[in-house]
Amino acid sequence: MTITTSLEPATTTAMPGTTVALALRLHNAEFTAQVVTVRPVGSLADYTVVEPASFDLAADETVDVAYAVTLPLSLPPGLHSSVISVSVGEAEVATAEATVEVAAVAAHAALIGPPRSKSASNGRHRITIQNRGNIAVDVTVVAMTDDPTIALQPEMSHLSVDAGTSTFVDITAIPNEKFWNGPPVEHGFMVATIGSDGQSFDLHGIFEQRPRLRPWWGPALAGAAVALLIGTILWFAVLAPYVRSTAEDANAEDRAALDAKIAELEASAAEAEELPLGQPADLRLSVEAAEGQSSTDTFRVPASTVWSATDIIFQNPTGAAGQVTLMRDDDILLIEELANFRDLDFNLVAPFVFEGDSNITMSVTCDAPGPSESSCSVSTTLTGFVDESG
């Protein structure tokens, strides 16, 4: 079988991330028609689309088959071969090869997440540096602020980012002084990334320094103290004398019932010492969502229980992109973009309250998994109090 081939153009130059259009010319030198199949092979096969892939080629007919090669952004610079295999039936009868010279491109991008941190101790931010070119980029990270009351501590100041990868630099904002109460104080700062590709980015962030004591702790402790004081006065002024008097007059048959009454009163006094929201508790929700899909994790609050969430921490350790939503039954409480953070904490002045038989649900929509990941792995940790008396 005689099938001749050629590629046009035989040599071309292109930038990474672009599509190269090529044409395969086929000539059937036989005296009979042939069913011809063409398919890409070699290092660029996964990025090549040929249409049509199979067709009839009449005797002495010449056909031009157009196909396209989409070059990945991270494809290394230099010469690459686009190879097409031509088959008739099960037998390969010819190959054609074109040379694509890929230019060297250096390009980085940077973003900060979260742009605002909230903490009573140190503010934590993460700089994500992405190399969108096909050669390594050296990047200098400079953290600066006009605020003399904080110090900025970058994890590193010089780094090299390989082609098609992302690197993370943690920035810690350290206040000179911490305070126990009062309104939050905002500290503004900027982080600049300067790359060997000639690009630079100015990333602005805010560290919201909060008091060590939450505003609701004062009323809560005051309420607990008042309840304890009232319970103590009632016990010593009314209940204890009554119990002692009744015990002296009770006969042996009533003593068991009297002991039960005393235990009940003591339990009531102990309950008065508890925090008004109940006992400390924590809860973790985790979701694995495939790319382009959504997934949820749900915790159902037991009946006769009230769950009060005072602190919420979203975790996106793999750098996935998408959305995370926290809901109470069908009511949306929080929605955040995953691309903006690795760790994101919320310290609530007034807690989110979940009544018994309600659902605490975390929903994740996965737009793009993190580097080298096949899915979006996202978690949420909730801390607060559980009141089992409701």
C-alpha positions as CSV (number, residue, x, y, z in Angstrom):
1,M,0.0,0.0,0.0
2,T,1.4,3.4,-1.0
3,I,0.2,6.4,1.0
4,T,2.4,9.5,0.9
5,T,2.3,12.1,3.6
6,S,3.5,15.6,4.4
7,L,2.8,18.2,7.1
8,E,2.4,21.9,6.5
9,P,4.1,23.8,7.9
10,A,6.9,21.5,8.6
11,T,8.4,23.8,11.1
12,T,6.7,26.5,13.2
13,T,7.3,28.6,16.3
14,A,4.6,29.2,19.0
15,M,4.1,30.4,22.6
16,P,3.1,28.0,25.3
17,G,-0.6,28.1,26.0
18,T,-1.5,28.7,22.3
19,T,-3.0,26.5,19.7
20,V,-0.9,25.6,16.6
21,A,-2.9,24.7,13.4
22,L,-1.3,22.2,11.1
23,A,-2.4,20.3,7.9
24,L,-1.6,16.7,7.0
25,R,-1.6,16.0,3.3
26,L,-2.3,12.5,2.2
27,H,-2.1,11.0,-1.3
28,N,-3.3,7.5,-2.3
29,A,-1.0,6.2,-4.9
30,E,-2.9,2.9,-5.1
31,F,-5.5,2.0,-7.8
32,T,-8.1,1.2,-5.2
33,A,-9.8,3.2,-2.5
34,Q,-8.5,2.9,1.0
35,V,-10.0,3.4,4.5
36,V,-7.4,5.6,6.2
37,T,-7.1,6.2,10.0
38,V,-4.9,9.0,11.4
39,R,-3.9,9.4,15.0
40,P,-1.4,11.5,16.9
41,V,1.5,9.8,18.6
42,G,4.6,11.0,20.5
43,S,5.0,13.6,23.3
44,L,2.4,16.0,21.9
45,A,-0.3,13.3,21.3
46,D,-2.3,14.2,24.4
47,Y,-2.6,17.8,23.3
48,T,-3.5,17.0,19.6
49,V,-7.0,16.9,18.1
50,V,-7.4,15.4,14.5
51,E,-10.8,15.7,12.7
52,P,-11.8,13.5,11.0
53,A,-9.8,10.6,12.4
54,S,-11.0,8.1,9.8
55,F,-12.1,8.5,6.2
56,D,-12.2,7.0,2.7
57,L,-9.3,7.9,0.3
58,A,-10.1,7.2,-3.3
59,A,-7.5,6.0,-5.8
60,D,-5.1,8.7,-6.8
61,E,-6.9,11.1,-4.4
62,T,-5.1,13.8,-2.3
63,V,-6.7,15.0,0.9
64,D,-5.7,17.7,3.4
65,V,-6.6,16.9,7.0
66,A,-6.5,19.8,9.4
67,Y,-5.5,19.3,13.0
68,A,-4.6,21.4,16.0
69,V,-2.0,21.1,18.8
70,T,-2.8,23.1,22.0
71,L,0.5,23.6,23.8
72,P,0.3,23.5,27.6
73,L,1.4,26.6,29.6
74,S,4.1,24.5,31.3
75,L,5.6,22.9,28.1
76,P,9.4,23.4,28.3
77,P,10.9,25.7,25.7
78,G,12.7,24.2,22.8
79,L,12.0,21.9,19.9
80,H,9.0,19.4,20.1
81,S,7.8,17.0,17.5
82,S,4.2,16.6,16.4
83,V,3.9,13.1,14.9
84,I,0.9,11.7,13.0
85,S,0.6,7.9,12.4
86,V,-1.3,6.8,9.2
87,S,-2.9,3.4,9.1
88,V,-4.9,1.3,6.6
89,G,-6.7,-1.4,8.5
90,E,-4.5,-2.7,11.3
91,A,-1.2,-1.8,9.6
92,E,0.7,1.5,9.9
93,V,1.7,2.6,6.4
94,A,3.2,6.0,7.0
95,T,4.1,8.7,9.6
96,A,4.4,12.5,9.2
97,E,6.3,14.8,11.6
98,A,6.3,18.5,12.1
99,T,8.7,20.5,14.4
100,V,7.2,23.0,16.8
101,E,9.6,25.4,18.5
102,V,8.2,26.5,21.8
103,A,9.3,29.9,23.0
104,A,10.5,30.5,26.6
105,V,8.0,32.4,28.7
106,A,8.4,33.6,32.3
107,A,5.3,34.8,34.0
108,H,4.2,34.7,37.7
109,A,1.0,35.8,39.5
110,A,0.5,36.3,43.2
111,L,-2.5,36.6,45.5
112,I,-3.0,36.9,49.3
113,G,-5.4,34.8,51.3
114,P,-7.1,35.6,53.5
115,P,-6.9,39.4,52.8
116,R,-8.2,40.0,56.4
117,S,-7.2,37.9,59.4
118,K,-8.8,38.1,62.8
119,S,-7.0,37.1,66.0
120,A,-6.2,38.1,69.6
121,S,-2.6,37.0,69.1
122,N,-1.0,37.0,65.7
123,G,-2.4,37.5,62.2
124,R,-1.6,34.8,59.6
125,H,-1.8,35.3,55.9
126,R,-0.6,33.2,53.0
127,I,0.9,34.4,49.7
128,T,0.3,32.1,46.8
129,I,2.8,32.5,43.9
130,Q,1.9,30.8,40.7
131,N,4.3,30.3,37.8
132,R,2.2,30.5,34.6
133,G,5.1,30.2,32.3
134,N,7.3,27.4,31.1
135,I,10.6,28.3,32.8
136,A,11.4,28.8,36.5
137,V,10.9,32.3,38.0
138,D,12.9,33.7,40.9
139,V,10.7,35.8,43.2
140,T,11.5,38.2,46.0
141,V,8.9,38.7,48.7
142,V,8.9,42.0,50.6
143,A,6.5,42.7,53.5
144,M,6.0,46.3,54.6
145,T,3.8,48.5,56.7
146,D,3.5,52.1,58.0
147,D,2.0,50.8,61.2
148,P,4.7,50.9,64.0
149,T,2.6,48.8,66.3
150,I,3.1,45.5,64.4
151,A,5.9,43.6,62.9
152,L,5.7,41.5,59.7
153,Q,7.5,38.2,59.5
154,P,7.6,36.4,56.1
155,E,8.4,32.7,56.1
156,M,11.0,33.4,53.3
157,S,12.0,36.4,51.2
158,H,13.6,34.7,48.2
159,L,12.3,31.7,46.3
160,S,12.3,29.9,43.0
161,V,9.0,28.7,41.4
162,D,9.2,25.9,38.8
163,A,7.2,26.1,35.6
164,G,3.5,25.3,36.0
165,T,3.7,25.0,39.9
166,S,2.6,27.1,42.8
167,T,4.6,28.0,46.0
168,F,3.2,29.4,49.2
169,V,4.8,32.0,51.6
170,D,3.3,32.5,55.0
171,I,3.2,36.0,56.5
172,T,2.8,36.5,60.2
173,A,1.7,39.9,61.6
174,I,2.9,40.2,65.2
175,P,1.5,43.0,67.4
176,N,3.8,44.8,69.8
177,E,1.2,44.6,72.5
178,K,-1.9,42.5,73.2
179,F,-5.0,43.8,75.1
180,W,-7.7,42.1,77.1
181,N,-10.8,44.1,76.2
182,G,-12.0,46.9,74.0
183,P,-12.8,47.4,70.3
184,P,-10.8,45.5,67.6
185,V,-7.8,47.4,66.1
186,E,-7.0,47.2,62.4
187,H,-3.4,47.0,61.1
188,G,-2.9,47.5,57.4
189,F,0.1,46.2,55.5
190,M,1.3,45.4,52.0
191,V,3.3,42.5,50.5
192,A,5.1,43.0,47.2
193,T,6.3,40.2,45.0
194,I,9.1,41.0,42.5
195,G,9.9,38.4,39.9
196,S,12.7,37.7,37.5
197,D,10.0,37.8,34.8
198,G,9.8,41.6,35.2
199,Q,6.4,41.5,36.8
200,S,5.5,42.7,40.3
201,F,2.4,42.5,42.4
202,D,1.3,44.7,45.4
203,L,-0.9,42.7,47.7
204,H,-2.8,44.5,50.5
205,G,-3.9,42.9,53.7
206,I,-5.4,43.8,57.1
207,F,-4.8,42.2,60.5
208,E,-7.7,42.8,62.7
209,Q,-6.4,42.5,66.3
210,R,-9.1,41.5,68.7
211,P,-9.2,41.5,72.5
212,R,-8.3,38.4,74.4
213,L,-11.7,38.5,76.1
214,R,-14.6,38.2,73.7
215,P,-17.3,40.8,74.3
216,W,-19.9,38.2,75.2
217,W,-17.7,36.7,77.9
218,G,-18.4,39.6,80.3
219,P,-22.2,39.2,80.3
220,A,-21.9,35.4,80.4
221,L,-19.6,35.4,83.4
222,A,-21.7,38.0,85.1
223,G,-24.8,35.9,84.5
224,A,-23.1,32.8,85.9
225,A,-21.9,34.7,89.0
226,V,-25.4,36.1,89.6
227,A,-26.9,32.6,89.2
228,L,-24.3,31.1,91.5
229,L,-24.9,33.9,94.1
230,I,-28.7,33.5,94.0
231,G,-28.4,29.7,94.3
232,T,-26.0,30.0,97.3
233,I,-28.3,32.5,99.1
234,L,-31.3,30.3,98.5
235,W,-29.5,27.2,99.7
236,F,-28.2,28.7,103.0
237,A,-31.1,31.0,103.7
238,V,-34.1,28.8,102.7
239,L,-33.3,25.4,101.5
240,A,-30.7,24.2,103.9
241,P,-32.6,25.1,107.1
242,Y,-35.7,23.5,105.6
243,V,-33.9,20.4,104.7
244,R,-32.3,20.2,108.2
245,S,-35.6,20.8,109.9
246,T,-37.4,18.3,107.8
247,A,-34.7,15.7,108.3
248,E,-34.9,16.0,112.1
249,D,-38.7,15.4,112.0
250,A,-38.7,12.7,109.3
251,N,-38.9,9.1,110.3
252,A,-36.7,6.3,108.9
253,E,-39.2,5.5,106.1
254,D,-39.0,9.0,104.7
255,R,-35.3,9.4,104.9
256,A,-34.6,7.8,101.4
257,A,-37.0,10.3,99.8
258,L,-35.4,13.2,101.7
259,D,-31.9,12.1,100.5
260,A,-33.2,12.2,96.9
261,K,-34.5,15.7,97.5
262,I,-31.2,16.8,98.8
263,A,-29.4,15.4,95.8
264,E,-31.8,17.2,93.4
265,L,-31.2,20.5,95.2
266,E,-27.4,20.0,95.1
267,A,-27.6,19.2,91.4
268,S,-29.5,22.5,90.9
269,A,-26.9,24.4,92.8
270,A,-24.1,22.8,90.6
271,E,-26.0,23.6,87.5
272,A,-26.0,27.3,88.5
273,E,-22.2,27.2,88.4
274,E,-22.2,26.2,84.7
275,L,-21.6,28.6,81.9
276,P,-25.0,29.8,80.4
277,L,-24.3,28.2,77.1
278,G,-23.5,24.8,78.4
279,Q,-20.4,22.6,78.2
280,P,-17.4,23.3,75.8
281,A,-17.6,21.2,72.6
282,D,-16.1,20.9,69.2
283,L,-17.1,19.5,65.8
284,R,-15.4,18.8,62.5
285,L,-17.0,18.4,59.1
286,S,-14.9,17.1,56.1
287,V,-15.7,17.0,52.4
288,E,-14.0,15.4,49.3
289,A,-15.6,16.8,46.1
290,A,-14.6,15.8,42.6
291,E,-13.8,18.6,40.1
292,G,-17.0,20.2,38.8
293,Q,-19.0,18.5,41.5
294,S,-20.5,19.4,44.9
295,S,-20.5,17.4,48.1
296,T,-21.7,17.9,51.6
297,D,-21.1,16.7,55.2
298,T,-23.8,17.1,57.8
299,F,-24.1,16.8,61.6
300,R,-27.5,16.5,63.1
301,V,-27.9,18.1,66.5
302,P,-29.5,15.6,68.9
303,A,-32.9,16.3,70.2
304,S,-33.2,18.3,73.5
305,T,-29.8,19.8,72.8
306,V,-28.7,23.3,71.8
307,W,-25.3,23.6,69.9
308,S,-23.8,27.2,70.1
309,A,-20.9,27.7,67.7
310,T,-18.6,30.6,68.8
311,D,-15.6,29.9,66.6
312,I,-15.5,28.5,63.0
313,I,-12.3,27.6,61.1
314,F,-12.4,26.7,57.4
315,Q,-9.5,24.6,56.1
316,N,-8.4,24.3,52.5
317,P,-4.9,22.6,52.8
318,T,-4.5,21.6,49.2
319,G,-5.2,25.1,47.7
320,A,-8.4,24.1,45.9
321,A,-10.6,26.6,44.1
322,G,-14.4,26.7,44.5
323,Q,-16.9,27.6,47.2
324,V,-17.5,26.4,50.7
325,T,-20.9,27.1,52.4
326,L,-22.0,26.6,56.0
327,M,-25.7,26.1,56.5
328,R,-28.2,25.7,59.3
329,D,-30.8,23.4,57.7
330,D,-31.6,25.3,54.5
331,D,-30.4,28.7,55.8
332,I,-27.0,29.8,54.5
333,L,-24.8,31.2,57.3
334,L,-21.4,31.7,55.5
335,I,-20.1,31.4,51.9
336,E,-16.4,31.7,51.1
337,E,-14.2,31.4,48.0
338,L,-11.7,28.6,48.5
339,A,-9.1,30.3,46.3
340,N,-8.8,33.1,48.9
341,F,-7.5,31.1,51.8
342,R,-5.8,28.0,53.2
343,D,-7.0,28.6,56.7
344,L,-9.9,31.0,57.6
345,D,-11.2,31.6,61.1
346,F,-14.3,33.4,62.3
347,N,-14.6,34.4,66.0
348,L,-18.2,35.2,66.6
349,V,-19.4,38.0,69.0
350,A,-22.8,36.2,69.2
351,P,-22.7,32.5,68.5
352,F,-24.5,30.6,65.7
353,V,-27.2,28.7,67.6
354,F,-28.4,25.3,66.3
355,E,-31.5,23.9,68.1
356,G,-32.1,20.2,68.6
357,D,-33.0,18.1,65.5
358,S,-31.5,20.8,63.2
359,N,-28.6,20.2,60.7
360,I,-25.2,21.7,60.6
361,T,-24.1,21.3,57.0
362,M,-20.9,22.1,55.1
363,S,-21.3,22.1,51.3
364,V,-18.3,22.3,48.9
365,T,-18.4,23.1,45.2
366,C,-15.1,22.1,43.5
367,D,-14.1,24.3,40.6
368,A,-10.5,23.2,40.4
369,P,-8.5,20.9,42.8
370,G,-5.2,22.1,44.1
371,P,-1.9,21.3,42.4
372,S,-1.3,17.5,41.9
373,E,-4.7,16.8,43.5
374,S,-7.7,15.0,41.9
375,S,-10.4,16.5,44.2
376,C,-11.1,19.4,46.5
377,S,-10.4,18.4,50.2
378,V,-12.0,20.9,52.5
379,S,-12.8,20.8,56.3
380,T,-14.5,23.0,58.9
381,T,-13.9,22.9,62.6
382,L,-16.5,24.4,64.9
383,T,-16.0,25.1,68.6
384,G,-18.5,26.3,71.2
385,F,-20.9,25.0,73.8
386,V,-23.5,22.2,74.1
387,D,-26.5,22.6,76.4
388,E,-28.2,19.3,76.9
389,S,-30.9,20.7,79.2
390,G,-33.1,22.0,76.3
